[in-house]
Amino acid sequence: MGVPHLFQKDINKFYIVKPSMEVQEKIVEYLEPKIQQIDKMVLKSQEIINKLKEYRQSLITEVVTGKIDVRDEPEAMMEPHETERNEGE
């Protein structure tokens, strides 16, 4: 599926600038360390997400099996807007 009203004859009229090989290599030199840094951050973020998912599942399991009793938890565990609403009553 193409772009409406954009034809090959129109594309052929475009002037495209291509950097020299030297400039392309400099761009690659600049980008490679940045890409590696981003890849490391993505990996670290994914590790953190996985640990949080494991913790969440563990917490759910402990609550469901009764290892943690949440019935008498203090109001501090409630969302702030819920606490404020209860204080106003």
Summary of the structure (lengths in Angstrom):
residues: 89
radius of gyration: 28.1
end to end distance: 60.5
largest distance: 73.7
contacts: 137
relative contact order: 0.04
helix: 66%
strand: 0%
